Structures are given as C-alpha cells and as structure tokens.
C-alpha cells in the first residue's frame, strides 16, 4: 500500500493582475492588485485591494485605468498588505498575462522592504501562443473576445485577473503534455511521506476525471481515469503486482483533473497516454471497426465540471474536432468562438468508437444539429 503526504497532492496557482502608476522602469508603484488562489479546479481564496503608491500616477495611466490619485489617498500602502500577499501566494506558481511584468513589480516592491520574494511563474501570453495558435492578437482583451470570455472592468486588476482565471482554466484543458501541472508540482517534501492514505483520499475529487502519478523529477509515471477519481486512486495503490509495487515505491505526488463526465475522461485519457507515454501504463489493444456519425454536423452538450458549466464536443462534416467547456450559451451558439475554445483531438477510429458507444449507452443533456 502507498502512503502519500497530503501536502503534495494538489497544484496551487496565484493568478494575479497588477495596475501601476507608470513611469521609469523599476520606479513604478502599485495602484491596485488582485490575486485569485486557484487549485486547478476552483478558486479557493482571493485578495483584491487598491494600493497607495506614495507617488503620482502618470496621466495616461489615469485615462487607461480610471484610477486617480484621489482614489488612493486612504488606500493601504504596500507594506500594509505585504504579509497578505506572501500568505496567499505561498507554495503557489504565479500566473499572469505577461507574468514577467507582474513578477518584476512584486519583487521590486518587496526588495524595497528588504524582503526577497521568489515564486515560479507561468505566463498566459506564452501559454496561449502555444496552446491557442494563430490568433490575430494575444492582448488580454482581444484574446478573451475571440474566446468568448467576458471581461468586466478592463484595465482594472480585479476584472483582468478574473478573466485570466477563465483563460487559464481553458489553457489547462488544452495542455495535453501537462507542462502546466508539471511546473506546479512540489517535490521537496519527499521525506515527509507518511501513513496518511485516508487523509490523502479525502483531498481527492470523487467526480469523474483523470489523474497523474508523478515521481520526484515531475515525470508522469502513470495516467488513470475513472468516474470517481478518489476510488480509482485507492484501487490503484492497493494492487499487488510487481509493476504496481514498483510504481508505488517511485511515486511522489498525484494530481488530478475533473472532466465533468466519463466521455471526456475517456477521450483525454486516450490522447494523453499517446502524448506522454507514461512508463507504467499498460498497453491496451482493441480491434475496432470504423463508425460514422448519423449527422454530419453535431454539437454534443453534456455535464460540465460544476453547476452551470457545460461540456461540449464538436463534430463537423462527420469529423470529430475535439471538446471544450463553457458556462455561456452564446459561446455554444457562435461556431467561430466555439472553434477557438475547442481542444483539438484526433478523428481516430478509437475516439469515434468511444463517442458512439457513450452516446448509445448514456443520455446527454442536448444534441445540437447545425
């Protein structure tokens, strides 16, 4: 039996946006900051505040953000919120749209206080360029518009940060090579492994999805799927085969991703096995016959990962294109936006069989023919 430390199960991200006074490089002051702590599935904490920069705001910045010197007169100074920023970002990877800028501003402010502030970072501009290619612009506002992601209070920290959260959720679902998860895994607690399996299982989701078993080098050793992630992980680490025992002795962390339903779990599992080629997954050979969909153009709408969210599969011209998640009906009804949201998948015989079999055995929320 394997025992893992609960502390190293979940990946944590601090998704943030900072507005500044403008001015000379490394002389800017923070005027507003918004941080959302995100566990890969949902927001678990947040901090939003205006900040008194103790210097004037450049006129063009006032025009851009709407934040003026008068609004900040009674706002807390940076040293008054520094402790809260350290706490909410502890053990997190910083995520921002142009992360180098936000990280530089934070480290500069902390340096002025005599504190060394260091966090790993992920940039949603760079991730978007890789995972959502061929967009005309990767500026936050234009990119979100192309993806149907609403942005309230543009150029205000809270509005831009919550839009970045939605963008980051989309990027995680498109990241089949799991670069995002690998960067967020903590591997420095390997000496703390203890007999706490039940506590660890309590921290895992009991919803449908896939999970990843990692070693101390952040490599994916094994990918699993199930309609109940927690139950499937428990079964995995109760196996007694030679391969299973070797896997159990090598594992350092387990991460997971909810999929909302079993269909997307099966499709993601198949694709990520082919991409990541985990060392301890068993090869599965199937003799599959070619299948065709009855309708050339079909949108499958099914349960998402949480209340209000829908999982979408797109079949166009009898070709399976991929899947996505959305909470907004206009994203589903706008085919151009929907295609930007879709995480592409191979129109393989295996995938077509998975979809066909699922639709035959399960009732989905809606089938839209177009």
BALOBA-1460 file (C-alpha; in Angstrom, 3 decimals):
// residues 370
<rec num="1" residu="x" x="0.000" y="0.000" z="0.000"/>
<rec num="2" residu="x" x="1.226" y="3.514" z="-0.816"/>
<rec num="3" residu="x" x="1.069" y="6.403" z="1.589"/>
<rec num="4" residu="x" x="1.403" y="9.947" z="0.306"/>
<rec num="5" residu="x" x="1.662" y="13.265" z="2.086"/>
<rec num="6" residu="x" x="-1.486" y="15.315" z="1.628"/>
<rec num="7" residu="x" x="0.588" y="18.473" z="1.273"/>
<rec num="8" residu="x" x="1.931" y="17.460" z="-2.129"/>
<rec num="9" residu="x" x="-1.256" y="16.302" z="-3.829"/>
<rec num="10" residu="x" x="-2.732" y="19.479" z="-5.313"/>
<rec num="11" residu="x" x="-1.123" y="22.103" z="-7.514"/>
<rec num="12" residu="x" x="-1.737" y="25.707" z="-6.483"/>
<rec num="13" residu="x" x="-1.637" y="28.835" z="-8.596"/>
<rec num="14" residu="x" x="-1.848" y="32.515" z="-7.658"/>
<rec num="15" residu="x" x="-3.491" y="34.188" z="-10.660"/>
<rec num="16" residu="x" x="-2.962" y="37.912" z="-10.447"/>
<rec num="17" residu="x" x="-3.081" y="41.281" z="-12.122"/>
<rec num="18" residu="x" x="-1.367" y="44.473" z="-11.039"/>
<rec num="19" residu="x" x="-2.042" y="48.072" z="-12.071"/>
<rec num="20" residu="x" x="0.785" y="50.594" z="-11.605"/>
<rec num="21" residu="x" x="1.500" y="54.315" z="-11.691"/>
<rec num="22" residu="x" x="3.565" y="54.018" z="-14.864"/>
<rec num="23" residu="x" x="6.856" y="55.851" z="-15.095"/>
<rec num="24" residu="x" x="10.503" y="54.825" z="-15.368"/>
<rec num="25" residu="x" x="11.498" y="51.142" z="-15.321"/>
<rec num="26" residu="x" x="11.638" y="49.758" z="-11.758"/>
<rec num="27" residu="x" x="10.329" y="53.039" z="-10.373"/>
<rec num="28" residu="x" x="6.643" y="52.247" z="-10.839"/>
<rec num="29" residu="x" x="4.365" y="51.932" z="-7.824"/>
<rec num="30" residu="x" x="1.410" y="49.582" z="-7.419"/>
<rec num="31" residu="x" x="-2.042" y="51.222" z="-7.508"/>
<rec num="32" residu="x" x="-4.207" y="48.088" z="-7.459"/>
<rec num="33" residu="x" x="-3.682" y="44.332" z="-7.070"/>
<rec num="34" residu="x" x="-5.988" y="41.326" z="-7.434"/>
<rec num="35" residu="x" x="-4.939" y="37.750" z="-6.615"/>
<rec num="36" residu="x" x="-7.043" y="34.615" z="-7.016"/>
<rec num="37" residu="x" x="-5.703" y="31.422" z="-5.469"/>
<rec num="38" residu="x" x="-6.662" y="28.561" z="-7.802"/>
<rec num="39" residu="x" x="-6.223" y="24.841" z="-7.145"/>
<rec num="40" residu="x" x="-6.580" y="23.727" z="-10.761"/>
<rec num="41" residu="x" x="-10.322" y="23.256" z="-10.395"/>
<rec num="42" residu="x" x="-11.697" y="26.240" z="-8.494"/>
<rec num="43" residu="x" x="-10.838" y="29.486" z="-6.707"/>
<rec num="44" residu="x" x="-10.047" y="28.775" z="-3.057"/>
<rec num="45" residu="x" x="-9.020" y="32.259" z="-1.833"/>
<rec num="46" residu="x" x="-8.784" y="35.815" z="-3.118"/>
<rec num="47" residu="x" x="-7.300" y="39.205" z="-2.272"/>
<rec num="48" residu="x" x="-8.238" y="42.476" z="-4.002"/>
<rec num="49" residu="x" x="-7.115" y="45.930" z="-2.935"/>
<rec num="50" residu="x" x="-6.312" y="49.425" z="-4.087"/>
<rec num="51" residu="x" x="-2.811" y="50.451" z="-3.011"/>
<rec num="52" residu="x" x="-1.418" y="53.874" z="-2.141"/>
<rec num="53" residu="x" x="1.804" y="54.049" z="-4.214"/>
<rec num="54" residu="x" x="3.034" y="57.167" z="-2.394"/>
<rec num="55" residu="x" x="3.720" y="58.778" z="-5.774"/>
<rec num="56" residu="x" x="1.678" y="60.371" z="-8.545"/>
<rec num="57" residu="x" x="0.035" y="58.337" z="-11.287"/>
<rec num="58" residu="x" x="1.027" y="59.134" z="-14.869"/>
<rec num="59" residu="x" x="-1.820" y="60.928" z="-16.719"/>
<rec num="60" residu="x" x="-2.052" y="58.286" z="-19.481"/>
<rec num="61" residu="x" x="-2.481" y="55.591" z="-16.799"/>
<rec num="62" residu="x" x="-5.315" y="57.562" z="-15.169"/>
<rec num="63" residu="x" x="-7.027" y="57.700" z="-18.538"/>
<rec num="64" residu="x" x="-6.449" y="53.989" z="-19.164"/>
<rec num="65" residu="x" x="-7.494" y="52.582" z="-15.766"/>
<rec num="66" residu="x" x="-9.712" y="55.261" z="-14.284"/>
<rec num="67" residu="x" x="-7.662" y="55.109" z="-11.079"/>
<rec num="68" residu="x" x="-6.615" y="58.585" z="-9.889"/>
<rec num="69" residu="x" x="-4.545" y="59.954" z="-7.010"/>
<rec num="70" residu="x" x="-7.639" y="60.914" z="-5.010"/>
<rec num="71" residu="x" x="-8.973" y="57.341" z="-5.029"/>
<rec num="72" residu="x" x="-5.747" y="56.098" z="-3.428"/>
<rec num="73" residu="x" x="-5.346" y="58.694" z="-0.703"/>
<rec num="74" residu="x" x="-6.793" y="56.442" z="2.017"/>
<rec num="75" residu="x" x="-5.805" y="53.102" z="0.445"/>
<rec num="76" residu="x" x="-3.303" y="50.879" z="2.310"/>
<rec num="77" residu="x" x="0.370" y="51.276" z="1.459"/>
<rec num="78" residu="x" x="2.229" y="48.261" z="0.094"/>
<rec num="79" residu="x" x="3.937" y="47.394" z="3.381"/>
<rec num="80" residu="x" x="0.479" y="47.105" z="4.975"/>
<rec num="81" residu="x" x="-0.644" y="44.387" z="2.540"/>
<rec num="82" residu="x" x="2.728" y="42.670" z="2.009"/>
<rec num="83" residu="x" x="2.074" y="39.937" z="4.580"/>
<rec num="84" residu="x" x="-1.263" y="39.057" z="2.981"/>
<rec num="85" residu="x" x="0.386" y="38.787" z="-0.452"/>
<rec num="86" residu="x" x="3.072" y="36.472" z="0.925"/>
<rec num="87" residu="x" x="0.437" y="34.278" z="2.596"/>
<rec num="88" residu="x" x="-1.934" y="33.924" z="-0.362"/>
<rec num="89" residu="x" x="0.901" y="33.171" z="-2.819"/>
<rec num="90" residu="x" x="2.875" y="30.801" z="-0.577"/>
<rec num="91" residu="x" x="3.536" y="27.440" z="-2.295"/>
<rec num="92" residu="x" x="1.895" y="28.800" z="-5.441"/>
<rec num="93" residu="x" x="3.036" y="29.346" z="-9.007"/>
<rec num="94" residu="x" x="2.343" y="32.953" z="-10.036"/>
<rec num="95" residu="x" x="0.174" y="33.148" z="-13.155"/>
<rec num="96" residu="x" x="-0.378" y="36.372" z="-15.078"/>
<rec num="97" residu="x" x="-0.898" y="37.733" z="-18.563"/>
<rec num="98" residu="x" x="2.661" y="38.934" z="-19.145"/>
<rec num="99" residu="x" x="3.950" y="37.330" z="-15.957"/>
<rec num="100" residu="x" x="7.424" y="38.870" z="-16.211"/>
<rec num="101" residu="x" x="5.920" y="42.321" z="-15.647"/>
<rec num="102" residu="x" x="3.758" y="41.416" z="-12.633"/>
<rec num="103" residu="x" x="6.528" y="39.348" z="-11.031"/>
<rec num="104" residu="x" x="9.061" y="42.160" z="-11.552"/>
<rec num="105" residu="x" x="6.743" y="44.708" z="-9.925"/>
<rec num="106" residu="x" x="6.153" y="42.465" z="-6.900"/>
<rec num="107" residu="x" x="9.800" y="41.548" z="-6.377"/>
<rec num="108" residu="x" x="10.765" y="45.225" z="-6.684"/>
<rec num="109" residu="x" x="8.215" y="46.297" z="-4.056"/>
<rec num="110" residu="x" x="9.377" y="43.561" z="-1.665"/>
<rec num="111" residu="x" x="13.018" y="44.448" z="-2.307"/>
<rec num="112" residu="x" x="12.233" y="47.998" z="-1.131"/>
<rec num="113" residu="x" x="11.067" y="46.429" z="2.129"/>
<rec num="114" residu="x" x="14.258" y="44.367" z="2.412"/>
<rec num="115" residu="x" x="12.447" y="41.084" z="1.662"/>
<rec num="116" residu="x" x="13.449" y="38.577" z="-1.022"/>
<rec num="117" residu="x" x="10.257" y="37.468" z="-2.791"/>
<rec num="118" residu="x" x="10.672" y="34.475" z="-5.110"/>
<rec num="119" residu="x" x="7.983" y="32.472" z="-6.881"/>
<rec num="120" residu="x" x="7.897" y="30.337" z="-10.020"/>
<rec num="121" residu="x" x="5.837" y="31.906" z="-12.789"/>
<rec num="122" residu="x" x="3.654" y="30.935" z="-15.724"/>
<rec num="123" residu="x" x="2.726" y="33.423" z="-18.442"/>
<rec num="124" residu="x" x="-0.693" y="33.087" z="-20.081"/>
<rec num="125" residu="x" x="0.553" y="35.035" z="-23.111"/>
<rec num="126" residu="x" x="3.237" y="32.420" z="-23.813"/>
<rec num="127" residu="x" x="0.902" y="29.522" z="-22.986"/>
<rec num="128" residu="x" x="-1.804" y="30.948" z="-25.252"/>
<rec num="129" residu="x" x="0.613" y="31.369" z="-28.137"/>
<rec num="130" residu="x" x="1.476" y="27.679" z="-27.858"/>
<rec num="131" residu="x" x="-1.911" y="26.170" z="-26.980"/>
<rec num="132" residu="x" x="-4.226" y="28.522" z="-28.922"/>
<rec num="133" residu="x" x="-2.170" y="29.259" z="-32.052"/>
<rec num="134" residu="x" x="-2.960" y="31.559" z="-34.981"/>
<rec num="135" residu="x" x="-4.836" y="34.207" z="-33.011"/>
<rec num="136" residu="x" x="-4.636" y="37.727" z="-34.505"/>
<rec num="137" residu="x" x="-3.768" y="39.181" z="-31.080"/>
<rec num="138" residu="x" x="-2.685" y="37.863" z="-27.699"/>
<rec num="139" residu="x" x="-3.538" y="41.012" z="-25.777"/>
<rec num="140" residu="x" x="-5.861" y="40.003" z="-22.946"/>
<rec num="141" residu="x" x="-8.908" y="41.939" z="-24.117"/>
<rec num="142" residu="x" x="-8.749" y="40.866" z="-27.754"/>
<rec num="143" residu="x" x="-7.883" y="37.257" z="-26.928"/>
<rec num="144" residu="x" x="-10.768" y="36.970" z="-24.458"/>
<rec num="145" residu="x" x="-13.133" y="38.484" z="-27.029"/>
<rec num="146" residu="x" x="-12.071" y="35.849" z="-29.573"/>
<rec num="147" residu="x" x="-12.675" y="33.105" z="-26.982"/>
<rec num="148" residu="x" x="-15.989" y="34.480" z="-25.737"/>
<rec num="149" residu="x" x="-14.581" y="35.125" z="-22.256"/>
<rec num="150" residu="x" x="-16.290" y="38.154" z="-20.681"/>
<rec num="151" residu="x" x="-14.024" y="40.877" z="-19.287"/>
<rec num="152" residu="x" x="-15.546" y="43.354" z="-16.863"/>
<rec num="153" residu="x" x="-13.635" y="46.462" z="-15.800"/>
<rec num="154" residu="x" x="-10.875" y="46.171" z="-18.401"/>
<rec num="155" residu="x" x="-7.539" y="47.557" z="-17.142"/>
<rec num="156" residu="x" x="-8.685" y="47.162" z="-13.552"/>
<rec num="157" residu="x" x="-6.903" y="44.486" z="-11.533"/>
<rec num="158" residu="x" x="-9.983" y="42.517" z="-10.488"/>
<rec num="159" residu="x" x="-11.554" y="42.429" z="-13.951"/>
<rec num="160" residu="x" x="-8.342" y="41.434" z="-15.692"/>
<rec num="161" residu="x" x="-7.418" y="38.853" z="-13.029"/>
<rec num="162" residu="x" x="-10.763" y="37.025" z="-13.143"/>
<rec num="163" residu="x" x="-10.586" y="36.981" z="-16.959"/>
<rec num="164" residu="x" x="-7.099" y="35.470" z="-16.651"/>
<rec num="165" residu="x" x="-8.551" y="32.787" z="-14.348"/>
<rec num="166" residu="x" x="-11.043" y="31.800" z="-17.054"/>
<rec num="167" residu="x" x="-8.323" y="31.858" z="-19.702"/>
<rec num="168" residu="x" x="-6.029" y="29.741" z="-17.522"/>
<rec num="169" residu="x" x="-8.768" y="27.128" z="-16.979"/>
<rec num="170" residu="x" x="-9.081" y="26.858" z="-20.764"/>
<rec num="171" residu="x" x="-5.303" y="26.541" z="-21.165"/>
<rec num="172" residu="x" x="-5.129" y="23.733" z="-18.590"/>
<rec num="173" residu="x" x="-7.727" y="21.764" z="-20.555"/>
<rec num="174" residu="x" x="-5.735" y="22.260" z="-23.770"/>
<rec num="175" residu="x" x="-2.403" y="21.312" z="-22.181"/>
<rec num="176" residu="x" x="-2.235" y="17.625" z="-23.096"/>
<rec num="177" residu="x" x="1.514" y="17.457" z="-22.424"/>
<rec num="178" residu="x" x="0.787" y="18.633" z="-18.859"/>
<rec num="179" residu="x" x="3.529" y="21.283" z="-18.799"/>
<rec num="180" residu="x" x="1.399" y="23.461" z="-16.516"/>
<rec num="181" residu="x" x="0.813" y="20.753" z="-13.911"/>
<rec num="182" residu="x" x="4.438" y="19.605" z="-14.002"/>
<rec num="183" residu="x" x="5.683" y="23.101" z="-13.194"/>
<rec num="184" residu="x" x="3.331" y="23.421" z="-10.216"/>
<rec num="185" residu="x" x="4.167" y="20.087" z="-8.583"/>
<rec num="186" residu="x" x="6.007" y="20.367" z="-5.277"/>
<rec num="187" residu="x" x="8.714" y="17.731" z="-4.965"/>
<rec num="188" residu="x" x="10.686" y="18.979" z="-1.980"/>
<rec num="189" residu="x" x="8.573" y="17.127" z="0.598"/>
<rec num="190" residu="x" x="9.570" y="13.601" z="-0.341"/>
<rec num="191" residu="x" x="10.973" y="12.902" z="3.139"/>
<rec num="192" residu="x" x="7.569" y="13.611" z="4.662"/>
<rec num="193" residu="x" x="5.819" y="10.589" z="3.157"/>
<rec num="194" residu="x" x="3.715" y="9.158" z="5.958"/>
<rec num="195" residu="x" x="0.861" y="6.679" z="6.551"/>
<rec num="196" residu="x" x="-1.946" y="9.104" z="5.748"/>
<rec num="197" residu="x" x="-3.632" y="7.437" z="2.785"/>
<rec num="198" residu="x" x="-7.127" y="8.093" z="4.081"/>
<rec num="199" residu="x" x="-6.390" y="11.803" z="4.519"/>
<rec num="200" residu="x" x="-4.948" y="11.945" z="1.018"/>
<rec num="201" residu="x" x="-8.003" y="10.269" z="-0.457"/>
<rec num="202" residu="x" x="-10.169" y="12.843" z="1.305"/>
<rec num="203" residu="x" x="-8.329" y="15.569" z="-0.622"/>
<rec num="204" residu="x" x="-9.073" y="13.958" z="-3.997"/>
<rec num="205" residu="x" x="-12.205" y="14.533" z="-6.017"/>
<rec num="206" residu="x" x="-14.915" y="11.883" z="-6.142"/>
<rec num="207" residu="x" x="-16.085" y="13.184" z="-9.522"/>
<rec num="208" residu="x" x="-15.257" y="11.832" z="-12.998"/>
<rec num="209" residu="x" x="-11.832" y="12.694" z="-14.346"/>
<rec num="210" residu="x" x="-8.231" y="11.671" z="-14.857"/>
<rec num="211" residu="x" x="-5.244" y="11.643" z="-12.532"/>
<rec num="212" residu="x" x="-1.461" y="11.718" z="-12.893"/>
<rec num="213" residu="x" x="1.113" y="9.936" z="-10.767"/>
<rec num="214" residu="x" x="4.465" y="11.773" z="-10.691"/>
<rec num="215" residu="x" x="7.972" y="10.985" z="-9.464"/>
<rec num="216" residu="x" x="10.461" y="13.385" z="-7.872"/>
<rec num="217" residu="x" x="11.534" y="14.655" z="-11.307"/>
<rec num="218" residu="x" x="7.945" y="15.712" z="-12.112"/>
<rec num="219" residu="x" x="7.722" y="12.972" z="-14.744"/>
<rec num="220" residu="x" x="4.343" y="11.346" z="-15.280"/>
<rec num="221" residu="x" x="4.677" y="7.689" z="-14.347"/>
<rec num="222" residu="x" x="1.050" y="6.711" z="-14.747"/>
<rec num="223" residu="x" x="-2.218" y="8.210" z="-16.004"/>
<rec num="224" residu="x" x="-5.540" y="6.864" z="-14.771"/>
<rec num="225" residu="x" x="-9.224" y="7.652" z="-15.311"/>
<rec num="226" residu="x" x="-12.462" y="6.901" z="-13.542"/>
<rec num="227" residu="x" x="-15.977" y="8.051" z="-12.781"/>
<rec num="228" residu="x" x="-14.741" y="8.518" z="-9.191"/>
<rec num="229" residu="x" x="-11.129" y="9.743" z="-9.056"/>
<rec num="230" residu="x" x="-10.714" y="9.044" z="-5.354"/>
<rec num="231" residu="x" x="-11.989" y="5.485" z="-5.614"/>
<rec num="232" residu="x" x="-9.817" y="4.733" z="-8.649"/>
<rec num="233" residu="x" x="-6.647" y="6.051" z="-6.967"/>
<rec num="234" residu="x" x="-7.412" y="3.940" z="-3.909"/>
<rec num="235" residu="x" x="-7.783" y="0.834" z="-6.081"/>
<rec num="236" residu="x" x="-4.537" y="1.598" z="-7.929"/>
<rec num="237" residu="x" x="-2.477" y="1.696" z="-4.745"/>
<rec num="238" residu="x" x="-3.992" y="-1.487" z="-3.378"/>
<rec num="239" residu="x" x="-2.689" y="-3.526" z="-6.321"/>
<rec num="240" residu="x" x="-0.038" y="-6.105" z="-5.501"/>
<rec num="241" residu="x" x="1.541" y="-6.836" z="-8.892"/>
<rec num="242" residu="x" x="5.269" y="-6.310" z="-9.346"/>
<rec num="243" residu="x" x="4.717" y="-3.339" z="-11.641"/>
<rec num="244" residu="x" x="2.221" y="-1.777" z="-9.261"/>
<rec num="245" residu="x" x="4.554" y="-2.116" z="-6.279"/>
<rec num="246" residu="x" x="7.424" y="-0.548" z="-8.202"/>
<rec num="247" residu="x" x="5.163" y="2.313" z="-9.207"/>
<rec num="248" residu="x" x="4.096" y="2.796" z="-5.597"/>
<rec num="249" residu="x" x="7.699" y="2.982" z="-4.418"/>
<rec num="250" residu="x" x="8.570" y="5.630" z="-7.041"/>
<rec num="251" residu="x" x="5.609" y="7.996" z="-6.745"/>
<rec num="252" residu="x" x="5.987" y="11.387" z="-5.077"/>
<rec num="253" residu="x" x="2.773" y="13.206" z="-5.979"/>
<rec num="254" residu="x" x="-0.651" y="12.709" z="-7.525"/>
<rec num="255" residu="x" x="-2.509" y="15.447" z="-9.371"/>
<rec num="256" residu="x" x="-5.952" y="15.223" z="-10.896"/>
<rec num="257" residu="x" x="-8.253" y="16.932" z="-13.355"/>
<rec num="258" residu="x" x="-12.026" y="16.757" z="-13.201"/>
<rec num="259" residu="x" x="-13.724" y="16.281" z="-16.578"/>
<rec num="260" residu="x" x="-17.386" y="16.526" z="-15.629"/>
<rec num="261" residu="x" x="-18.370" y="13.305" z="-17.334"/>
<rec num="262" residu="x" x="-16.964" y="9.919" z="-18.257"/>
<rec num="263" residu="x" x="-16.889" y="10.608" z="-22.011"/>
<rec num="264" residu="x" x="-14.313" y="13.401" z="-21.846"/>
<rec num="265" residu="x" x="-12.348" y="11.421" z="-19.243"/>
<rec num="266" residu="x" x="-12.029" y="8.550" z="-21.723"/>
<rec num="267" residu="x" x="-11.080" y="10.836" z="-24.630"/>
<rec num="268" residu="x" x="-8.491" y="12.804" z="-22.624"/>
<rec num="269" residu="x" x="-7.057" y="9.604" z="-21.188"/>
<rec num="270" residu="x" x="-6.523" y="8.172" z="-24.674"/>
<rec num="271" residu="x" x="-4.864" y="11.319" z="-26.019"/>
<rec num="272" residu="x" x="-2.627" y="11.961" z="-23.023"/>
<rec num="273" residu="x" x="-1.451" y="8.357" z="-22.925"/>
<rec num="274" residu="x" x="-0.332" y="8.718" z="-26.554"/>
<rec num="275" residu="x" x="1.388" y="12.068" z="-25.924"/>
<rec num="276" residu="x" x="3.058" y="11.437" z="-22.548"/>
<rec num="277" residu="x" x="3.662" y="7.670" z="-22.885"/>
<rec num="278" residu="x" x="3.750" y="7.001" z="-19.110"/>
<rec num="279" residu="x" x="6.165" y="4.245" z="-18.154"/>
<rec num="280" residu="x" x="3.714" y="2.236" z="-16.072"/>
<rec num="281" residu="x" x="0.553" y="2.355" z="-18.144"/>
<rec num="282" residu="x" x="-0.357" y="-0.959" z="-19.687"/>
<rec num="283" residu="x" x="-0.771" y="-1.120" z="-23.461"/>
<rec num="284" residu="x" x="-4.383" y="-1.661" z="-24.453"/>
<rec num="285" residu="x" x="-5.055" y="-3.166" z="-27.862"/>
<rec num="286" residu="x" x="-8.524" y="-3.001" z="-29.340"/>
<rec num="287" residu="x" x="-9.925" y="-4.375" z="-32.567"/>
<rec num="288" residu="x" x="-12.229" y="-1.543" z="-33.541"/>
<rec num="289" residu="x" x="-14.484" y="-1.178" z="-36.545"/>
<rec num="290" residu="x" x="-14.946" y="2.107" z="-38.392"/>
<rec num="291" residu="x" x="-18.009" y="4.096" z="-37.313"/>
<rec num="292" residu="x" x="-19.749" y="7.101" z="-38.802"/>
<rec num="293" residu="x" x="-21.943" y="9.641" z="-37.059"/>
<rec num="294" residu="x" x="-25.504" y="9.837" z="-38.254"/>
<rec num="295" residu="x" x="-25.279" y="13.598" z="-38.630"/>
<rec num="296" residu="x" x="-22.516" y="15.431" z="-40.432"/>
<rec num="297" residu="x" x="-22.613" y="18.441" z="-38.057"/>
<rec num="298" residu="x" x="-23.286" y="17.838" z="-34.380"/>
<rec num="299" residu="x" x="-22.644" y="19.581" z="-31.059"/>
<rec num="300" residu="x" x="-22.874" y="17.283" z="-28.031"/>
<rec num="301" residu="x" x="-23.736" y="19.123" z="-24.800"/>
<rec num="302" residu="x" x="-23.237" y="17.246" z="-21.524"/>
<rec num="303" residu="x" x="-22.499" y="17.823" z="-17.842"/>
<rec num="304" residu="x" x="-19.535" y="20.076" z="-17.034"/>
<rec num="305" residu="x" x="-17.251" y="20.090" z="-14.014"/>
<rec num="306" residu="x" x="-19.505" y="22.260" z="-11.856"/>
<rec num="307" residu="x" x="-23.010" y="23.719" z="-11.717"/>
<rec num="308" residu="x" x="-23.694" y="25.967" z="-14.696"/>
<rec num="309" residu="x" x="-20.831" y="24.632" z="-16.803"/>
<rec num="310" residu="x" x="-21.378" y="22.518" z="-19.908"/>
<rec num="311" residu="x" x="-19.030" y="20.105" z="-21.640"/>
<rec num="312" residu="x" x="-19.091" y="20.396" z="-25.424"/>
<rec num="313" residu="x" x="-17.992" y="18.017" z="-28.188"/>
<rec num="314" residu="x" x="-17.872" y="19.246" z="-31.777"/>
<rec num="315" residu="x" x="-18.399" y="17.038" z="-34.822"/>
<rec num="316" residu="x" x="-18.207" y="18.905" z="-38.133"/>
<rec num="317" residu="x" x="-18.627" y="17.372" z="-41.571"/>
<rec num="318" residu="x" x="-18.723" y="13.965" z="-39.871"/>
<rec num="319" residu="x" x="-15.265" y="14.649" z="-38.356"/>
<rec num="320" residu="x" x="-14.686" y="14.733" z="-34.585"/>
<rec num="321" residu="x" x="-12.904" y="18.025" z="-33.813"/>
<rec num="322" residu="x" x="-12.478" y="17.984" z="-30.029"/>
<rec num="323" residu="x" x="-14.044" y="19.225" z="-26.794"/>
<rec num="324" residu="x" x="-14.283" y="22.282" z="-24.539"/>
<rec num="325" residu="x" x="-16.132" y="23.658" z="-21.519"/>
<rec num="326" residu="x" x="-18.326" y="26.736" z="-21.336"/>
<rec num="327" residu="x" x="-20.733" y="28.497" z="-18.996"/>
<rec num="328" residu="x" x="-22.094" y="30.839" z="-21.665"/>
<rec num="329" residu="x" x="-24.738" y="29.813" z="-24.203"/>
<rec num="330" residu="x" x="-23.531" y="32.334" z="-26.789"/>
<rec num="331" residu="x" x="-20.169" y="30.542" z="-26.900"/>
<rec num="332" residu="x" x="-22.004" y="27.369" z="-27.921"/>
<rec num="333" residu="x" x="-24.151" y="29.156" z="-30.487"/>
<rec num="334" residu="x" x="-21.247" y="31.034" z="-32.088"/>
<rec num="335" residu="x" x="-19.336" y="28.449" z="-34.135"/>
<rec num="336" residu="x" x="-16.341" y="30.761" z="-34.674"/>
<rec num="337" residu="x" x="-15.874" y="31.272" z="-30.924"/>
<rec num="338" residu="x" x="-16.555" y="27.594" z="-30.242"/>
<rec num="339" residu="x" x="-13.762" y="26.526" z="-32.590"/>
<rec num="340" residu="x" x="-11.297" y="28.723" z="-30.669"/>
<rec num="341" residu="x" x="-12.353" y="27.111" z="-27.385"/>
<rec num="342" residu="x" x="-12.116" y="23.543" z="-28.667"/>
<rec num="343" residu="x" x="-9.181" y="21.430" z="-27.508"/>
<rec num="344" residu="x" x="-8.435" y="19.507" z="-30.714"/>
<rec num="345" residu="x" x="-8.479" y="15.733" z="-30.722"/>
<rec num="346" residu="x" x="-7.705" y="13.164" z="-33.350"/>
<rec num="347" residu="x" x="-10.579" y="11.948" z="-35.501"/>
<rec num="348" residu="x" x="-9.378" y="8.394" z="-34.880"/>
<rec num="349" residu="x" x="-11.308" y="5.146" z="-35.076"/>
<rec num="350" residu="x" x="-10.734" y="4.733" z="-31.329"/>
<rec num="351" residu="x" x="-12.168" y="8.151" z="-30.454"/>
<rec num="352" residu="x" x="-15.117" y="7.710" z="-32.776"/>
<rec num="353" residu="x" x="-15.886" y="4.380" z="-31.142"/>
<rec num="354" residu="x" x="-15.643" y="5.928" z="-27.651"/>
<rec num="355" residu="x" x="-18.118" y="8.670" z="-28.602"/>
<rec num="356" residu="x" x="-20.519" y="6.386" z="-30.450"/>
<rec num="357" residu="x" x="-20.584" y="3.844" z="-27.620"/>
<rec num="358" residu="x" x="-21.097" y="6.541" z="-24.999"/>
<rec num="359" residu="x" x="-23.992" y="8.146" z="-26.905"/>
<rec num="360" residu="x" x="-25.636" y="4.749" z="-27.293"/>
<rec num="361" residu="x" x="-25.427" y="3.928" z="-23.576"/>
<rec num="362" residu="x" x="-25.842" y="7.340" z="-21.957"/>
<rec num="363" residu="x" x="-28.289" y="10.197" z="-22.194"/>
<rec num="364" residu="x" x="-26.557" y="13.547" z="-22.741"/>
<rec num="365" residu="x" x="-28.121" y="16.901" z="-21.951"/>
<rec num="366" residu="x" x="-28.515" y="18.055" z="-25.554"/>
<rec num="367" residu="x" x="-27.642" y="17.281" z="-29.155"/>
<rec num="368" residu="x" x="-27.494" y="20.282" z="-31.477"/>
<rec num="369" residu="x" x="-27.534" y="19.704" z="-35.223"/>
<rec num="370" residu="x" x="-26.311" y="22.530" z="-37.428"/>
